[in-house]
Amino acid sequence: MADTVLYEVTDGLATITLNRPEAMNAMNIEAKLALRDAVEAAGADTAVRAVLLTAAGDRAFCVGQDLKEHVGLLMTDKESGSRATMNTVRDHYNPIVRALTGMKKPVVAGVNGVAAGAGFGFALAADYRVVAETAAFNTSFAGVALTADSGMSWTLPRLIGQSRASDLLLFPRSITAQEAYELGIANKLVPAADLADEALKVARTLAEGPTVAYAALKGSLAYGADHSLSEALEKEDELQTAAGASEDHTIAVRAFLAKEKPKYVGR
């Protein structure tokens, strides 16, 4: 992986670190490619049972598109009559978000600072967000005359409702970590000094948990968001049958009867 994104797997946990702190972890082309490759690698690796997405530095999780690079590319497009610069949504952001939301293992975002634009979108694509009390969120898109990308048109209204999502998208503003928690964007607030340890603790707990069941939970929540109750019940039956056949389910039942803590194997 490129140095703009660090990737490490330890004891079933893949840690992906955005690593451009000097640029507030803004996404240039190199970083977008590296993040896409890292997330897809974590999803494909059967040894990985959970993912922690975090960032270097203490100012920003990710402020989205690197506008310094972006404006130069736009000028090149204008001179050539091309629109290739905006292919970044199709080529980079969409694959990243699909990989985060679609992988059959839980994803934790450790949000250490500002999450704006696509950075906000990446955090929303995670299953659980541990957020520093000093962090902030901003949709940003309308502020630079753009529409939502990085999945935000899908994830944000599902978390906070259509009306509040419209407000934040039409009138971009910085919302505090506390407001994000009250809106349901942040799952857990922690002091900034504790963010790294707390995010790792949550991710490690998930990496040691029943991976097949977590995959089924992700699948059922995504399916239930846009299907009828009857269809959701059928999907629950399908996924529960698969989870019930897992080795982890047998381990859990035996441990319960023995009044012991289960030691899951992720199968």
N, C-alpha and C positions, 0 to 999 in steps of 0.2 A: 504494500500500500504506500501511497505518497505521504510525505511528511506533513502535508496539510491536514491529513486525517490519520490518527493512530489507531491501530487495531491489535487487540490482544485477547487471547482466550485462556482462561485459567479456571480449572475445575468446573467446566460446564458453563461458565459465564463469559460471554463476549463483551468486551468493553470497547466502544467506539468513541474516540475523542476528537472533536473538532479542534484543530490545532493551528489557528491563525489569530492568536490573541492580540497581536499588534494591529490587526484589522477588525477587531471585535468579531472574529470568526465569520466574517463576510464570505459569501460563496463565490469565488472565482471559478473558472472552468476547471482548473486542476482540482480544487476542493470538491466540486460537484461530482466529478468522475470518481475521485477517491472515495467519497461517501457512498455513492451508488454501488461501487464494487465491494466496499466493506459490509454494507447492509445485506447485499445479495449473498455474500460469502457466509455471513452469520446465519442467514435463513437456510442455506443449503447444507451447512455443516451439522450432521446428526449428533456430534459431540456437544454442540451448543444447546443449552436448555433455557437460557434467558439472555437478554441483551440489555446492556446499560449504554445509553446514548448521553454523552456529556460533552463538556467543552473546557478548553484550557483558559486560564486567566480568571479574573474575578469581575470583569466589567460586563461581559456579554456571553450568552449562550450561543446566539447567532443572530446577526442583524439582517439576514437575508442576502439578496443579491449584492455582489460587489459592484457598486455603482460607478466606481472609477474605471474598472475594466469595461463595464456595460456601456458607458457613454462612448468610449472609443470604438467599440464594436458597432454601435448604432451609427456612428459617423461613417465607418467603413461600408456598412450596408447602404447608407444613403447615397454614397458616391457610386456604388456598384448597382444600385437599384434592387438589392436583395433584401430579404426579411429573415435571413438565416439566424440572426441573433436571438429571435424569439423562439427558435426551435429548442431552446434550453428547457422549456416547460415539458415538451414531449420527450426530449432525449435525456434529461437529468432529473427534474423534480418529480415527474410522474413515476418513473421507475423507483425512485427512492421511497416515495410514499406508499406505492403498491407493496414494496418489499417489507416496509415496516408494519403496515396494517395486515398484510396477508401471511406473514410468516407464522408457522405453527408453534410459536413459543412467545412468552410475554416479553414486552419491551418496556423498559423504564427510562424516562427522561429525567436527568438530573439538571435542572435549570438553575444555573449559577448567577445569571445576570439578565441583561436585556434579551428578549426573544421577539424579533420583529420580522414581518413579512414571511418569507419562506422559513425562517428560523422558528417563528411561531407555529407555522404549519407542521414542521417536523416534530415539535413538542406535542402538538395535538394528535399526531399520528401514533404516538406511543400509547400504551395501555394504562400507564400510571405515571404521574408527574410529581416528583419531589422537587420543591421549589424553595430557593433561598428567600428569606424575608426581604432582601434588598433587590430582588429581581423585578422585572417589569415586562409587560407584553404590549405589543402594538401591531395592528393588522398592516398598517403602512401603505398598502397598495394604492388606494385612492389618492394618497398624498403625492404620489409620483405618476398619477394619471394612468394607473393600471388596474386590472381586475384581479380577483383572488386567484391564487394558484396554490401549489403544494397541498392540495386536498382541502383547503380551508372552507370552500363553499359546501363541503360535505361534512367535515368534522365539527366545525364551530357551531352551526345550528343544532346539531345533535347533542352537543354538550350544554348549550345555554339557551336554546330556543331561537326561532326564526327572528323574532322582533329584536332581541338583544344582539344577535349576530348582525342583523342589518344595521343597527346603530353603530357597532364597532367597525364595520366595513365601510359604511358611507361617511362616517365622521371619525377617522383614525385619531386615536389619542393614546397616551401611555396610561395603562392601568397597573396599579400596584399589585404586588404579590397578594396582599390581603384581599383586594377586590377580586383578583383572579380566584382565590380560594372561595370566596363567597358566591361567585358565579358558577363554580364547579369546574373551573379550568385546572386549578391546582388540587391535587389529592392530599398533599401533605406539605405544610409550611415548616421550615426549620431555620435557625440562625445561619447566616452565611458561612460562619466558621465550621458549622457541622454538616454542610451540604454534601460534601464528598463522602463522608463516612455514612451518613443516613441513606443517601442514594445507593451506595454500595451494599448496605445492609438489606434494603428492600430487594434489590436485584439478586443478591446472593440467596435470600430466602426463596425467591421464585425459582432460581436455578436448581435449588434442592427439592423442589416440589414435584407434584404429579404432572409432568409435561403434557401427557396425552389429554388429561382433563383440562389443562389450561388452553390447549389448542381448541378443544371443543367449546369451551366458554367463549373464546374469541370468535369462533365461527358462529355460534348461536346468537351472540349479541349483534354481530354484523348482519346476519340474516334477518333477525327479528326487527331491525331498524326500518326495513322497507318491505316487509311481507305481512300478510294477514295473520291473525291469531291461529287459524286453522293450519296454515302453512308452517308457522313457527312451531306448533305442536308436533307436526310431522318431522320437522328438522331436529327437534329435541329428542324424539324417539330414535332417529338415526344416529345422532351423536352420542346419546347415552348408551346405546348398544355397543358402539365402538369403545367408549370409555370403560364400560363394564367388562369388556374383554381384555383390558390392559393388565399388564403385570402389576402396575402400581395400584390398581383397585384391589387386587388380591392382597397385596402387601398392606394396604390401608385397613382392610377389614380384619386381617389377622392381628395387626398391631392394636386395633381398637379392642378386640376381644381379649388380648393379652395385657391390655392397659399399658402399652408401650408406645413410644414415639415412632412413627413409621420412618423407614429409610428408603426413600423412593429411588428408582433406577432410571426413570424417564422413559419407560416403555409400557 
